[in-house]
Amino acid sequence: MAEALNKIGIVGAGQMGTGIAHVVALAGYDVTLYDVSPERAIKGLERVSRTLDRQLASSKITAEDKAAALSRLSAAGSVGDLADMDLVIEAATEDETVKRKIYATVCPVLKAEAILATNTSSISITRLASATDRPERFIGIHFMNPVPVMKLVELVRGIATGDATFLASKAFVATLDKTTTVSEDFPAFIVNRILLPMINEAIYTLYEGVGSVESIDTAMKLGANHPMGPLQLADFIGLDTCLSIMQVLHDGLADSKYRPCPLLVKYVEAGWLGRKTNRGFYDYRGEVPVPTR
Ligand SMILES: NC(=O)c1ccc[n+]([C@@H]2O[C@H](COP(=O)([O-])OP(=O)(O)OC[C@H]3O[C@@H](n4cnc5c(N)ncnc54)[C@H](O)[C@@H]3O)[C@@H](O)[C@H]2O)c1
């Protein structure tokens, strides 16, 4: 029998951290959301509340479900609020230095038996685990965006991840009504190993003038039956996250086919990170998204 995990901490109240908080609280767990400042965590909870409102409006949940989920959610005032968590899921910025710093702060606070998981899209679980005091109790639990909608969660074991950690994580994810796949610990795992080079190639297609933003997205939606175009998807993921994943693939596999497109680098340098900054391959500041190239 896998051990029960009841109190769940989440580090990072961005798109993914709030999405995970939403789904985990709806499933009946107590959730504490932590970010660099309590204000950011509170803003994250406000976003969860708005998403719950939308689910209520479309009858996906009841008013009781919403009230119960909100009553289980709290914003951490400080890292000390994670002290009695059974599982902490780190969903902070896709940057190894940032994640290592977080583990240095969070690990001393956690119970010895707490599981620490990362939602990283690409970074080595084995290497991240080595920056913690608990490689056996460390695992990749990779949710997809948007978390309330997407059915898949990739589980990634580092070289030291223990069986008990793996089984408890798998059982936990099953209670969220998600399907798990297990990936070996190689750069970007399964989903992003396949998805991100496709997105990067779409950006090269734009960069080389083969097609406009609209042509590329329409071509892939109608020609390959993708639910959204690759550039729209890149904006949705976050262009900083896309670039980080391509860098991890490029560095980790040492193959030039993973070279990040210079146009992706330029957008990130401009701070045009996609939906989260209201501008990326599309400008979202008006009524309808307008292509930026
Ligand atoms: N965006 C996606 O589609 C997607 C999908 C799956 C997994 N992921 C992964 O999830 C993680 C988060 O991605 P996101 O899209 O939510 O990013 P985001 O930029 O929306 O949010 C990142 C959050 O981390 C916080 N943060 C940064 N440093 C911190 C620190 N020291 N302590 C606490 N919080 C800190 C930021 O304040 C921010 O709220 C990344 O590892 C990413 O690769 C992203």
The ligand as an SDF file (V2000), in Angstrom:
LIG
                    3D

 44 48  0  0  0  0  0  0  0  0999 V2000
    4.0550   26.6110  -18.8330 N   0  0  0  0  0  0  0  0  0  0  0  0
    3.8400   25.3490  -19.1560 C   0  0  0  0  0  0  0  0  0  0  0  0
    3.1530   25.0460  -20.1370 O   0  0  0  0  0  0  0  0  0  0  0  0
    4.4230   24.2670  -18.3010 C   0  0  0  0  0  0  0  0  0  0  0  0
    3.9250   22.9660  -18.4330 C   0  0  0  0  0  0  0  0  0  0  0  0
    4.4450   21.9540  -17.6090 C   0  0  0  0  0  0  0  0  0  0  0  0
    5.4490   22.2430  -16.7050 C   0  0  0  0  0  0  0  0  0  0  0  0
    5.9280   23.5240  -16.6030 N   0  0  0  0  0  0  0  0  0  0  0  0
    6.9840   23.7900  -15.6270 C   0  0  0  0  0  0  0  0  0  0  0  0
    6.3850   24.3250  -14.4610 O   0  0  0  0  0  0  0  0  0  0  0  0
    7.3070   25.2420  -13.8350 C   0  0  0  0  0  0  0  0  0  0  0  0
    6.6380   26.5920  -13.6930 C   0  0  0  0  0  0  0  0  0  0  0  0
    6.2480   27.0650  -14.9680 O   0  0  0  0  0  0  0  0  0  0  0  0
    5.1530   28.2100  -15.1310 P   0  0  0  0  0  0  0  0  0  0  0  0
    4.7200   28.1920  -16.5470 O   0  0  0  0  0  0  0  0  0  0  0  0
    4.1510   28.1160  -14.0390 O   0  0  0  0  0  0  0  0  0  0  0  0
    6.0740   29.5240  -14.8820 O   0  0  0  0  0  0  0  0  0  0  0  0
    5.6040   30.9830  -14.4080 P   0  0  0  0  0  0  0  0  0  0  0  0
    6.6250   31.9150  -14.9280 O   0  0  0  0  0  0  0  0  0  0  0  0
    4.1640   31.2150  -14.7600 O   0  0  0  0  0  0  0  0  0  0  0  0
    5.6650   30.9000  -12.8070 O   0  0  0  0  0  0  0  0  0  0  0  0
    6.8520   30.7060  -12.1020 C   0  0  0  0  0  0  0  0  0  0  0  0
    6.6100   31.1200  -10.6620 C   0  0  0  0  0  0  0  0  0  0  0  0
    7.7650   30.7570   -9.8810 O   0  0  0  0  0  0  0  0  0  0  0  0
    7.9380   31.7760   -8.9320 C   0  0  0  0  0  0  0  0  0  0  0  0
    9.2860   31.7610   -8.3690 N   0  0  0  0  0  0  0  0  0  0  0  0
   10.4460   32.1420   -8.9660 C   0  0  0  0  0  0  0  0  0  0  0  0
   11.4640   32.0360   -8.0810 N   0  0  0  0  0  0  0  0  0  0  0  0
   10.9340   31.5760   -6.9240 C   0  0  0  0  0  0  0  0  0  0  0  0
   11.4680   31.2870   -5.6340 C   0  0  0  0  0  0  0  0  0  0  0  0
   12.7630   31.4600   -5.3930 N   0  0  0  0  0  0  0  0  0  0  0  0
   10.6430   30.8480   -4.6780 N   0  0  0  0  0  0  0  0  0  0  0  0
    9.3230   30.6850   -4.9230 C   0  0  0  0  0  0  0  0  0  0  0  0
    8.7520   30.9360   -6.1280 N   0  0  0  0  0  0  0  0  0  0  0  0
    9.5490   31.3890   -7.0980 C   0  0  0  0  0  0  0  0  0  0  0  0
    7.6270   33.0430   -9.6940 C   0  0  0  0  0  0  0  0  0  0  0  0
    7.3750   34.1300   -8.7990 O   0  0  0  0  0  0  0  0  0  0  0  0
    6.3950   32.6250  -10.4850 C   0  0  0  0  0  0  0  0  0  0  0  0
    5.2010   32.8640   -9.7590 O   0  0  0  0  0  0  0  0  0  0  0  0
    8.5680   25.2480  -14.7000 C   0  0  0  0  0  0  0  0  0  0  0  0
    9.4750   24.3220  -14.2060 O   0  0  0  0  0  0  0  0  0  0  0  0
    8.0210   24.8090  -16.0590 C   0  0  0  0  0  0  0  0  0  0  0  0
    8.9860   24.2210  -16.8850 O   0  0  0  0  0  0  0  0  0  0  0  0
    5.4250   24.5320  -17.3720 C   0  0  0  0  0  0  0  0  0  0  0  0
  1  2  1  0
  2  3  2  0
  2  4  1  0
  4  5  1  0
  4 44  2  0
  5  6  2  0
  6  7  1  0
  7  8  2  0
  8  9  1  0
  8 44  1  0
  9 10  1  0
  9 42  1  0
 10 11  1  0
 11 12  1  0
 11 40  1  0
 12 13  1  0
 13 14  1  0
 14 15  2  0
 14 16  1  0
 14 17  1  0
 17 18  1  0
 18 19  2  0
 18 20  1  0
 18 21  1  0
 21 22  1  0
 22 23  1  0
 23 24  1  0
 23 38  1  0
 24 25  1  0
 25 26  1  0
 25 36  1  0
 26 27  1  0
 26 35  1  0
 27 28  2  0
 28 29  1  0
 29 30  1  0
 29 35  2  0
 30 31  1  0
 30 32  2  0
 32 33  1  0
 33 34  2  0
 34 35  1  0
 36 37  1  0
 36 38  1  0
 38 39  1  0
 40 41  1  0
 40 42  1  0
 42 43  1  0
M  CHG  2   8   1  16  -1
M  END
$$$$
